[in-house]
Amino acid sequence: MSENVVVSKMKLERMLCMKGGNGEDSYLKTSQAQAQHARSMLHLLREALEGVRLSTPETAFVVADLGCSCGSNTIFMVNFIVKHISKRYLDAGEDTPEFWAFFSDLPSNDFNVLFQLLPPYGGCSMEECLASDSHRPYFTAGVPGSFYRRLFPAKSVDFFYSAFSLHWLSQVPDAVTDKRSTAYNKGKVFIHSATESTANAYKKQFQTDLAGFLSARAKEVKQGGSLFLVCLGRESSDPSDQGGAGVLFGTHFQDAWNDLVQEGLITSGKRDSFNIPVYAPSVEDFKEVVEENGSFTIKRLELFRGGSPLVVTHPEDASEIGQALANSCRSVTGVLIDAHIGDHLSNELFARVVNRATAHAKELMDQLQFSHIVASLCPL
């Protein structure tokens, strides 16, 4: 059995994760853009939280972040949610309940880094904890597993939050790496600018995954609870036009793979057997699945312009921009690439990404803009 076949059939959920640790290309150090984008949507999150039904203060309020990853962004968002719900109780003249916060991601996630960032629980009153960053006003636990299946007991969670995760597919569609299939993504490592058959295979996988996600959450969310979901999105009705994700993975990143082939460092077959398991849906793609699933009513569903994924100190410095693009790509795909071609060739690949991105720095800063699907859903 060839190495390509072994790698392509590995269970994605056992290896997919954002890059852990605290190195320069770790998710911890490269997720500032996600932080900025998430904070620009706080007014929409606040709106969703206003719609959550409050139980009596004797009942703990439960929040879960699905796809939490290993940076500080998830802690900021959970703190925001707890503070807002606490304020709603206080404004209603009620005592605040105890809070449970569950951080969930795939087993390969670097939970150690995440939990090292968490301040200790308690040590002060709820009001003091809410006003301080030195203590947290909620109990917490990690929940490893795929959010495309059940993770929690029935009717146990008041509020689900998931940001920048649902565009990750549970697997690369089988047909995409099958040379006998019309959907075989020959010459490419991403869906962007692929054939109609390839694009439709990705779309079908996304819809299957999202349907599984919604069915699981429908069993787990309390009546009166809510889901607030954010993922990469696109404006085009054509699924092969992946917008900002296409610029990130379908241009200089793609060209760097081609460089490795042309230089004889890898075969074309090795390149073609690797595909990024990401799909940026349109609003219609997303809406179609929610309505067909039938478990939730849509309170809000829109395409939100999030800005650039590149955060640089000196926008005029082409080398900084090139390195930022490579770090951004590597923080989210590096683990998969290392498994496919090894650490040494992975370093060679990203060195070429840096060079190509540096040569097109101004163009990148102008064109690399992300849009996000923002959905607020309530159980029927």
LUMTOR-462170 format. One record per residue (C-alpha): residue number from 1; residue in three letters; chain; y, z, x. Coordinates in steps of 0.25 Angstrom, whole numbers, plus 5000, padded with zeros to 4 digits. Each point is the difference from the previous one (the first is absolute). Layout:
<atoms>
(atom NUM, 'ALA', 'A', (Y, Z, X))
...
</atoms>
This chain:
<atoms>
(atom 1, 'MET', 'A', (5000, 5000, 5000))
(atom 2, 'SER', 'A', (5013, 4996, 5006))
(atom 3, 'GLU', 'A', (5012, 5010, 5003))
(atom 4, 'ASN', 'A', (5009, 4993, 4990))
(atom 5, 'VAL', 'A', (4990, 5002, 4988))
(atom 6, 'VAL', 'A', (4998, 5015, 5004))
(atom 7, 'VAL', 'A', (5015, 5002, 5000))
(atom 8, 'SER', 'A', (5003, 4993, 4987))
(atom 9, 'LYS', 'A', (4990, 5008, 4993))
(atom 10, 'MET', 'A', (5004, 5014, 5004))
(atom 11, 'LYS', 'A', (5005, 5008, 4989))
(atom 12, 'LEU', 'A', (5015, 4999, 5000))
(atom 13, 'GLU', 'A', (5002, 5014, 4994))
(atom 14, 'ARG', 'A', (4993, 5006, 5012))
(atom 15, 'MET', 'A', (5009, 4994, 5011))
(atom 16, 'LEU', 'A', (5013, 4996, 4993))
(atom 17, 'CYS', 'A', (5012, 5009, 5003))
(atom 18, 'MET', 'A', (5014, 5000, 5005))
(atom 19, 'LYS', 'A', (5000, 5003, 5015))
(atom 20, 'GLY', 'A', (4999, 5015, 5002))
(atom 21, 'GLY', 'A', (5006, 5009, 5011))
(atom 22, 'ASN', 'A', (5014, 5000, 5004))
(atom 23, 'GLY', 'A', (5001, 4988, 5010))
(atom 24, 'GLU', 'A', (5011, 4990, 4999))
(atom 25, 'ASP', 'A', (4992, 4990, 4991))
(atom 26, 'SER', 'A', (4994, 5012, 4992))
(atom 27, 'TYR', 'A', (5003, 5000, 4985))
(atom 28, 'LEU', 'A', (5008, 5013, 5002))
(atom 29, 'LYS', 'A', (5010, 4993, 5009))
(atom 30, 'THR', 'A', (5000, 4987, 4993))
(atom 31, 'SER', 'A', (5002, 5004, 4986))
(atom 32, 'GLN', 'A', (5015, 5002, 4999))
(atom 33, 'ALA', 'A', (5001, 4987, 4992))
(atom 34, 'GLN', 'A', (4990, 5005, 4989))
(atom 35, 'ALA', 'A', (5009, 5013, 5000))
(atom 36, 'GLN', 'A', (5012, 4992, 4997))
(atom 37, 'HIS', 'A', (4994, 4992, 4990))
(atom 38, 'ALA', 'A', (4994, 5012, 4993))
(atom 39, 'ARG', 'A', (5013, 5007, 5000))
(atom 40, 'SER', 'A', (5007, 4988, 4994))
(atom 41, 'MET', 'A', (4991, 5002, 4988))
(atom 42, 'LEU', 'A', (5002, 5014, 4997))
(atom 43, 'HIS', 'A', (5008, 4998, 4988))
(atom 44, 'LEU', 'A', (4988, 4992, 4994))
(atom 45, 'LEU', 'A', (4991, 5012, 5004))
(atom 46, 'ARG', 'A', (5009, 5010, 4994))
(atom 47, 'GLU', 'A', (5000, 4992, 4987))
(atom 48, 'ALA', 'A', (4984, 5000, 5000))
(atom 49, 'LEU', 'A', (5000, 5015, 5002))
(atom 50, 'GLU', 'A', (5009, 5002, 4988))
(atom 51, 'GLY', 'A', (4990, 4994, 4992))
(atom 52, 'VAL', 'A', (4988, 5010, 5004))
(atom 53, 'ARG', 'A', (4996, 5010, 4989))
(atom 54, 'LEU', 'A', (5002, 5014, 5006))
(atom 55, 'SER', 'A', (4989, 5010, 4997))
(atom 56, 'THR', 'A', (5002, 5015, 4999))
(atom 57, 'PRO', 'A', (5004, 5007, 5013))
(atom 58, 'GLU', 'A', (4986, 5007, 5000))
(atom 59, 'THR', 'A', (4994, 4986, 5003))
(atom 60, 'ALA', 'A', (5001, 4995, 5014))
(atom 61, 'PHE', 'A', (5007, 4986, 5001))
(atom 62, 'VAL', 'A', (4992, 4990, 5008))
(atom 63, 'VAL', 'A', (5005, 4989, 5008))
(atom 64, 'ALA', 'A', (4992, 4990, 5009))
(atom 65, 'ASP', 'A', (5005, 4990, 5010))
(atom 66, 'LEU', 'A', (4990, 4988, 5001))
(atom 67, 'GLY', 'A', (5000, 4993, 5013))
(atom 68, 'CYS', 'A', (5008, 5011, 5007))
(atom 69, 'SER', 'A', (4998, 4995, 5014))
(atom 70, 'CYS', 'A', (5003, 5009, 5012))
(atom 71, 'GLY', 'A', (5015, 5001, 5001))
(atom 72, 'SER', 'A', (5011, 5009, 4994))
(atom 73, 'ASN', 'A', (5004, 4990, 4989))
(atom 74, 'THR', 'A', (4989, 5006, 4991))
(atom 75, 'ILE', 'A', (5005, 5014, 5002))
(atom 76, 'PHE', 'A', (5014, 4996, 4997))
(atom 77, 'MET', 'A', (4996, 4994, 4987))
(atom 78, 'VAL', 'A', (4991, 5011, 4995))
(atom 79, 'ASN', 'A', (5012, 5010, 5003))
(atom 80, 'PHE', 'A', (5009, 4991, 4992))
(atom 81, 'ILE', 'A', (4990, 5000, 4988))
(atom 82, 'VAL', 'A', (4997, 5015, 5000))
(atom 83, 'LYS', 'A', (5015, 5003, 5001))
(atom 84, 'HIS', 'A', (5003, 4991, 4988))
(atom 85, 'ILE', 'A', (4990, 5006, 4992))
(atom 86, 'SER', 'A', (5004, 5014, 5004))
(atom 87, 'LYS', 'A', (5014, 4997, 4995))
(atom 88, 'ARG', 'A', (4995, 4995, 4987))
(atom 89, 'TYR', 'A', (4993, 5013, 4997))
(atom 90, 'LEU', 'A', (5012, 5008, 5005))
(atom 91, 'ASP', 'A', (5010, 4992, 4991))
(atom 92, 'ALA', 'A', (4991, 5002, 4988))
(atom 93, 'GLY', 'A', (5001, 5015, 5003))
(atom 94, 'GLU', 'A', (4985, 5001, 5004))
(atom 95, 'ASP', 'A', (4994, 5006, 5013))
(atom 96, 'THR', 'A', (4995, 4990, 5010))
(atom 97, 'PRO', 'A', (4985, 4998, 5000))
(atom 98, 'GLU', 'A', (4991, 5000, 5013))
(atom 99, 'PHE', 'A', (4999, 4986, 5006))
(atom 100, 'TRP', 'A', (4988, 4993, 5005))
(atom 101, 'ALA', 'A', (5002, 4988, 5009))
(atom 102, 'PHE', 'A', (4989, 4991, 5004))
(atom 103, 'PHE', 'A', (5001, 4990, 5012))
(atom 104, 'SER', 'A', (4990, 4989, 4999))
(atom 105, 'ASP', 'A', (4996, 4988, 5009))
(atom 106, 'LEU', 'A', (4988, 4994, 5006))
(atom 107, 'PRO', 'A', (4991, 5009, 5008))
(atom 108, 'SER', 'A', (5005, 4992, 5013))
(atom 109, 'ASN', 'A', (5014, 5005, 4997))
(atom 110, 'ASP', 'A', (5006, 5009, 5011))
(atom 111, 'PHE', 'A', (5001, 5013, 4991))
(atom 112, 'ASN', 'A', (5001, 5008, 5012))
(atom 113, 'VAL', 'A', (5014, 4995, 5003))
(atom 114, 'LEU', 'A', (5004, 5001, 4986))
(atom 115, 'PHE', 'A', (4996, 5014, 4999))
(atom 116, 'GLN', 'A', (5007, 5004, 5013))
(atom 117, 'LEU', 'A', (5013, 4995, 4993))
(atom 118, 'LEU', 'A', (4998, 5009, 4988))
(atom 119, 'PRO', 'A', (5008, 5014, 5001))
(atom 120, 'PRO', 'A', (4993, 5012, 4996))
(atom 121, 'TYR', 'A', (4998, 5004, 4985))
(atom 122, 'GLY', 'A', (5009, 5011, 4994))
(atom 123, 'GLY', 'A', (5006, 5011, 5007))
(atom 124, 'CYS', 'A', (5012, 5000, 4991))
(atom 125, 'SER', 'A', (5004, 4998, 4985))
(atom 126, 'MET', 'A', (4998, 4987, 4993))
(atom 127, 'GLU', 'A', (5015, 4998, 5000))
(atom 128, 'GLU', 'A', (5001, 5003, 5015))
(atom 129, 'CYS', 'A', (4988, 4991, 5003))
(atom 130, 'LEU', 'A', (5006, 4988, 4993))
(atom 131, 'ALA', 'A', (5013, 5002, 5007))
(atom 132, 'SER', 'A', (4993, 5001, 5014))
(atom 133, 'ASP', 'A', (4993, 4990, 5009))
(atom 134, 'SER', 'A', (4993, 5012, 5007))
(atom 135, 'HIS', 'A', (4990, 5003, 4989))
(atom 136, 'ARG', 'A', (4993, 4992, 4989))
(atom 137, 'PRO', 'A', (5000, 5005, 4985))
(atom 138, 'TYR', 'A', (4986, 4993, 4997))
(atom 139, 'PHE', 'A', (4986, 5002, 5003))
(atom 140, 'THR', 'A', (4993, 4988, 5007))
(atom 141, 'ALA', 'A', (4987, 4993, 5003))
(atom 142, 'GLY', 'A', (4996, 4987, 5006))
(atom 143, 'VAL', 'A', (4991, 4990, 4991))
(atom 144, 'PRO', 'A', (4993, 4990, 5009))
(atom 145, 'GLY', 'A', (4995, 4988, 4992))
(atom 146, 'SER', 'A', (5004, 4986, 4994))
(atom 147, 'PHE', 'A', (5010, 5000, 4989))
(atom 148, 'TYR', 'A', (4992, 4989, 4994))
(atom 149, 'ARG', 'A', (4990, 5010, 4995))
(atom 150, 'ARG', 'A', (5001, 5014, 4994))
(atom 151, 'LEU', 'A', (5006, 5011, 5009))
(atom 152, 'PHE', 'A', (5003, 5011, 4990))
(atom 153, 'PRO', 'A', (4994, 5008, 4988))
(atom 154, 'ALA', 'A', (5003, 4994, 4986))
(atom 155, 'LYS', 'A', (5014, 5003, 4995))
(atom 156, 'SER', 'A', (5004, 5008, 5012))
(atom 157, 'VAL', 'A', (5012, 4994, 5006))
(atom 158, 'ASP', 'A', (5014, 5000, 4994))
(atom 159, 'PHE', 'A', (5007, 4990, 5009))
(atom 160, 'PHE', 'A', (4994, 4989, 5009))
(atom 161, 'TYR', 'A', (5009, 4994, 5011))
(atom 162, 'SER', 'A', (4996, 4988, 5008))
(atom 163, 'ALA', 'A', (5009, 4992, 5009))
(atom 164, 'PHE', 'A', (4998, 4988, 5009))
(atom 165, 'SER', 'A', (4984, 5001, 4998))
(atom 166, 'LEU', 'A', (4995, 4992, 4988))
(atom 167, 'HIS', 'A', (5003, 4987, 5008))
(atom 168, 'TRP', 'A', (4988, 5003, 5009))
(atom 169, 'LEU', 'A', (4988, 4994, 4994))
(atom 170, 'SER', 'A', (4986, 5008, 5000))
(atom 171, 'GLN', 'A', (4994, 4988, 5008))
(atom 172, 'VAL', 'A', (5003, 4986, 5005))
(atom 173, 'PRO', 'A', (4995, 4991, 4989))
(atom 174, 'ASP', 'A', (4986, 4995, 5005))
(atom 175, 'ALA', 'A', (5003, 4985, 4997))
(atom 176, 'VAL', 'A', (5012, 5001, 5010))
(atom 177, 'THR', 'A', (4991, 5001, 5012))
(atom 178, 'ASP', 'A', (4989, 4992, 4994))
(atom 179, 'LYS', 'A', (5000, 4986, 5007))
(atom 180, 'ARG', 'A', (4992, 4994, 4988))
(atom 181, 'SER', 'A', (5011, 5004, 4990))
(atom 182, 'THR', 'A', (5012, 4992, 4996))
(atom 183, 'ALA', 'A', (5008, 5013, 5002))
(atom 184, 'TYR', 'A', (4996, 5001, 5015))
(atom 185, 'ASN', 'A', (5014, 5004, 5006))
(atom 186, 'LYS', 'A', (4998, 4991, 5013))
(atom 187, 'GLY', 'A', (5010, 5001, 5011))
(atom 188, 'LYS', 'A', (5007, 5012, 4993))
(atom 189, 'VAL', 'A', (4999, 5015, 5000))
(atom 190, 'PHE', 'A', (5009, 5002, 4988))
(atom 191, 'ILE', 'A', (5001, 4994, 4986))
(atom 192, 'HIS', 'A', (5014, 4995, 5002))
(atom 193, 'SER', 'A', (5001, 4985, 4999))
(atom 194, 'ALA', 'A', (4985, 5000, 4998))
(atom 195, 'THR', 'A', (4993, 4990, 4990))
(atom 196, 'GLU', 'A', (5000, 5002, 4985))
(atom 197, 'SER', 'A', (4985, 5005, 5000))
(atom 198, 'THR', 'A', (5003, 5010, 5011))
(atom 199, 'ALA', 'A', (5012, 5005, 4993))
(atom 200, 'ASN', 'A', (4992, 5001, 4987))
(atom 201, 'ALA', 'A', (4989, 5008, 5007))
(atom 202, 'TYR', 'A', (5010, 5010, 5005))
(atom 203, 'LYS', 'A', (5007, 5001, 4986))
(atom 204, 'LYS', 'A', (4986, 5003, 4993))
(atom 205, 'GLN', 'A', (4997, 5011, 5010))
(atom 206, 'PHE', 'A', (5014, 5006, 4998))
(atom 207, 'GLN', 'A', (4998, 5000, 4985))
(atom 208, 'THR', 'A', (4986, 5006, 5001))
(atom 209, 'ASP', 'A', (5005, 5011, 5009))
(atom 210, 'LEU', 'A', (5012, 5003, 4992))
(atom 211, 'ALA', 'A', (4991, 5001, 4987))
(atom 212, 'GLY', 'A', (4991, 5009, 5007))
(atom 213, 'PHE', 'A', (5012, 5009, 5005))
(atom 214, 'LEU', 'A', (5005, 5001, 4985))
(atom 215, 'SER', 'A', (4987, 5003, 4994))
(atom 216, 'ALA', 'A', (4998, 5012, 5010))
(atom 217, 'ARG', 'A', (5014, 5005, 4998))
(atom 218, 'ALA', 'A', (4998, 4999, 4985))
(atom 219, 'LYS', 'A', (4989, 5010, 5000))
(atom 220, 'GLU', 'A', (5007, 5009, 5010))
(atom 221, 'VAL', 'A', (5015, 5001, 4995))
(atom 222, 'LYS', 'A', (5003, 5011, 4990))
(atom 223, 'GLN', 'A', (5005, 4995, 4986))
(atom 224, 'GLY', 'A', (5015, 5000, 5001))
(atom 225, 'GLY', 'A', (4999, 4997, 5015))
(atom 226, 'SER', 'A', (5005, 4988, 5008))
(atom 227, 'LEU', 'A', (4998, 4990, 5011))
(atom 228, 'PHE', 'A', (5011, 4995, 5010))
(atom 229, 'LEU', 'A', (4995, 4988, 5008))
(atom 230, 'VAL', 'A', (5006, 4992, 5011))
(atom 231, 'CYS', 'A', (4994, 4989, 5007))
(atom 232, 'LEU', 'A', (5004, 4987, 5007))
(atom 233, 'GLY', 'A', (5004, 4989, 4991))
(atom 234, 'ARG', 'A', (5005, 4986, 4999))
(atom 235, 'GLU', 'A', (5010, 4991, 4993))
(atom 236, 'SER', 'A', (4992, 4987, 5000))
(atom 237, 'SER', 'A', (4989, 4997, 4989))
(atom 238, 'ASP', 'A', (4992, 4994, 5011))
(atom 239, 'PRO', 'A', (4991, 5010, 5006))
(atom 240, 'SER', 'A', (4999, 4993, 5013))
(atom 241, 'ASP', 'A', (5015, 5003, 5002))
(atom 242, 'GLN', 'A', (5000, 5014, 5004))
(atom 243, 'GLY', 'A', (5014, 5002, 5002))
(atom 244, 'GLY', 'A', (5004, 5011, 5011))
(atom 245, 'ALA', 'A', (4985, 5003, 5002))
(atom 246, 'GLY', 'A', (4998, 4985, 5003))
(atom 247, 'VAL', 'A', (5011, 5001, 5011))
(atom 248, 'LEU', 'A', (4994, 5012, 5006))
(atom 249, 'PHE', 'A', (4986, 4995, 5001))
(atom 250, 'GLY', 'A', (5001, 4985, 4998))
(atom 251, 'THR', 'A', (5009, 4996, 5011))
(atom 252, 'HIS', 'A', (5001, 5006, 5014))
(atom 253, 'PHE', 'A', (4988, 5009, 4997))
(atom 254, 'GLN', 'A', (4992, 4988, 4996))
(atom 255, 'ASP', 'A', (5006, 4991, 5012))
(atom 256, 'ALA', 'A', (4995, 5011, 5010))
(atom 257, 'TRP', 'A', (4986, 4999, 4995))
(atom 258, 'ASN', 'A', (5001, 4985, 5002))
(atom 259, 'ASP', 'A', (5005, 5003, 5014))
(atom 260, 'LEU', 'A', (4987, 5008, 5003))
(atom 261, 'VAL', 'A', (4992, 4988, 4995))
(atom 262, 'GLN', 'A', (5007, 4990, 5008))
(atom 263, 'GLU', 'A', (5000, 5008, 5013))
(atom 264, 'GLY', 'A', (4985, 5001, 4998))
(atom 265, 'LEU', 'A', (5000, 5015, 4998))
(atom 266, 'ILE', 'A', (4993, 5000, 4987))
(atom 267, 'THR', 'A', (4993, 4989, 4992))
(atom 268, 'SER', 'A', (5006, 4994, 4987))
(atom 269, 'GLY', 'A', (4988, 5006, 4993))
(atom 270, 'LYS', 'A', (5004, 5014, 5005))
(atom 271, 'ARG', 'A', (5014, 4998, 4994))
(atom 272, 'ASP', 'A', (4996, 4994, 4987))
(atom 273, 'SER', 'A', (4990, 5011, 4997))
(atom 274, 'PHE', 'A', (5012, 5010, 5000))
(atom 275, 'ASN', 'A', (5009, 5001, 4988))
(atom 276, 'ILE', 'A', (5011, 5010, 4997))
(atom 277, 'PRO', 'A', (4995, 5007, 4986))
(atom 278, 'VAL', 'A', (5014, 5000, 4994))
(atom 279, 'TYR', 'A', (5005, 4993, 4987))
(atom 280, 'ALA', 'A', (5014, 5001, 4996))
(atom 281, 'PRO', 'A', (5000, 4998, 4984))
(atom 282, 'SER', 'A', (5010, 4994, 4991))
(atom 283, 'VAL', 'A', (5005, 5009, 4988))
(atom 284, 'GLU', 'A', (4992, 4991, 4991))
(atom 285, 'ASP', 'A', (4987, 5002, 5009))
(atom 286, 'PHE', 'A', (5002, 5015, 4999))
(atom 287, 'LYS', 'A', (5004, 5000, 4985))
(atom 288, 'GLU', 'A', (4988, 4992, 4996))
(atom 289, 'VAL', 'A', (4990, 5010, 5006))
(atom 290, 'VAL', 'A', (5007, 5012, 4994))
(atom 291, 'GLU', 'A', (5000, 4994, 4986))
(atom 292, 'GLU', 'A', (4986, 4995, 5001))
(atom 293, 'ASN', 'A', (4995, 5014, 5005))
(atom 294, 'GLY', 'A', (5007, 5006, 4987))
(atom 295, 'SER', 'A', (5000, 5014, 5005))
(atom 296, 'PHE', 'A', (5015, 5001, 5003))
(atom 297, 'THR', 'A', (5013, 4997, 4994))
(atom 298, 'ILE', 'A', (5011, 4994, 5009))
(atom 299, 'LYS', 'A', (5012, 5008, 5001))
(atom 300, 'ARG', 'A', (5006, 4992, 5011))
(atom 301, 'LEU', 'A', (4995, 4987, 5008))
(atom 302, 'GLU', 'A', (5010, 4993, 5009))
(atom 303, 'LEU', 'A', (5001, 4993, 5013))
(atom 304, 'PHE', 'A', (5009, 5009, 5010))
(atom 305, 'ARG', 'A', (5007, 4994, 5012))
(atom 306, 'GLY', 'A', (4996, 5009, 5011))
(atom 307, 'GLY', 'A', (5006, 4994, 5013))
(atom 308, 'SER', 'A', (4995, 4998, 5013))
(atom 309, 'PRO', 'A', (4988, 5007, 5006))
(atom 310, 'LEU', 'A', (5006, 5000, 5014))
(atom 311, 'VAL', 'A', (5009, 5012, 5003))
(atom 312, 'VAL', 'A', (5007, 4998, 5014))
(atom 313, 'THR', 'A', (5011, 5007, 5007))
(atom 314, 'HIS', 'A', (5006, 4987, 5006))
(atom 315, 'PRO', 'A', (4999, 4988, 4990))
(atom 316, 'GLU', 'A', (5006, 4991, 5011))
(atom 317, 'ASP', 'A', (4989, 5004, 5009))
(atom 318, 'ALA', 'A', (4989, 4989, 4999))
(atom 319, 'SER', 'A', (4990, 5007, 5008))
(atom 320, 'GLU', 'A', (5001, 5013, 4992))
(atom 321, 'ILE', 'A', (4998, 4991, 4987))
(atom 322, 'GLY', 'A', (4988, 4994, 5006))
(atom 323, 'GLN', 'A', (4994, 5013, 5004))
(atom 324, 'ALA', 'A', (5003, 5006, 4986))
(atom 325, 'LEU', 'A', (4993, 4988, 4993))
(atom 326, 'ALA', 'A', (4987, 5002, 5009))
(atom 327, 'ASN', 'A', (5000, 5015, 4998))
(atom 328, 'SER', 'A', (5002, 4998, 4985))
(atom 329, 'CYS', 'A', (4988, 4991, 4999))
(atom 330, 'ARG', 'A', (4992, 5008, 5010))
(atom 331, 'SER', 'A', (5002, 5013, 4992))
(atom 332, 'VAL', 'A', (4994, 4995, 4988))
(atom 333, 'THR', 'A', (4989, 4990, 5005))
(atom 334, 'GLY', 'A', (4997, 5005, 5014))
(atom 335, 'VAL', 'A', (4988, 5008, 4996))
(atom 336, 'LEU', 'A', (4994, 4987, 4994))
(atom 337, 'ILE', 'A', (5004, 4991, 5011))
(atom 338, 'ASP', 'A', (4994, 5010, 5011))
(atom 339, 'ALA', 'A', (4987, 5000, 4992))
(atom 340, 'HIS', 'A', (4999, 4985, 4999))
(atom 341, 'ILE', 'A', (5004, 4995, 5015))
(atom 342, 'GLY', 'A', (5001, 5013, 5008))
(atom 343, 'ASP', 'A', (5012, 5008, 5006))
(atom 344, 'HIS', 'A', (5002, 4991, 5011))
(atom 345, 'LEU', 'A', (5001, 4987, 4992))
(atom 346, 'SER', 'A', (5008, 5008, 4990))
(atom 347, 'ASN', 'A', (5010, 5003, 5011))
(atom 348, 'GLU', 'A', (5001, 4985, 5004))
(atom 349, 'LEU', 'A', (5002, 4996, 4985))
(atom 350, 'PHE', 'A', (5012, 5010, 4998))
(atom 351, 'ALA', 'A', (5006, 4996, 5013))
(atom 352, 'ARG', 'A', (5001, 4986, 4995))
(atom 353, 'VAL', 'A', (5005, 5005, 4986))
(atom 354, 'VAL', 'A', (5012, 5007, 5008))
(atom 355, 'ASN', 'A', (5003, 4987, 5008))
(atom 356, 'ARG', 'A', (5000, 4991, 4988))
(atom 357, 'ALA', 'A', (5008, 5010, 4991))
(atom 358, 'THR', 'A', (5010, 5002, 5011))
(atom 359, 'ALA', 'A', (5002, 4985, 5001))
(atom 360, 'HIS', 'A', (5003, 5000, 4985))
(atom 361, 'ALA', 'A', (5007, 5013, 4999))
(atom 362, 'LYS', 'A', (5013, 4996, 4992))
(atom 363, 'GLU', 'A', (4992, 4992, 4990))
(atom 364, 'LEU', 'A', (4990, 5012, 4998))
(atom 365, 'MET', 'A', (5012, 5009, 4997))
(atom 366, 'ASP', 'A', (5005, 4990, 4990))
(atom 367, 'GLN', 'A', (4987, 4996, 4993))
(atom 368, 'LEU', 'A', (4991, 5012, 5001))
(atom 369, 'GLN', 'A', (5003, 5007, 4987))
(atom 370, 'PHE', 'A', (4990, 5008, 4991))
(atom 371, 'SER', 'A', (4999, 5001, 4985))
(atom 372, 'HIS', 'A', (4992, 5010, 4993))
(atom 373, 'ILE', 'A', (4994, 5001, 4986))
(atom 374, 'VAL', 'A', (5004, 5013, 4994))
(atom 375, 'ALA', 'A', (4992, 5005, 4988))
(atom 376, 'SER', 'A', (5001, 5013, 4992))
(atom 377, 'LEU', 'A', (4988, 5001, 4990))
(atom 378, 'CYS', 'A', (4996, 5011, 4990))
(atom 379, 'PRO', 'A', (4986, 5001, 4994))
(atom 380, 'LEU', 'A', (4998, 4996, 4986))
</atoms>
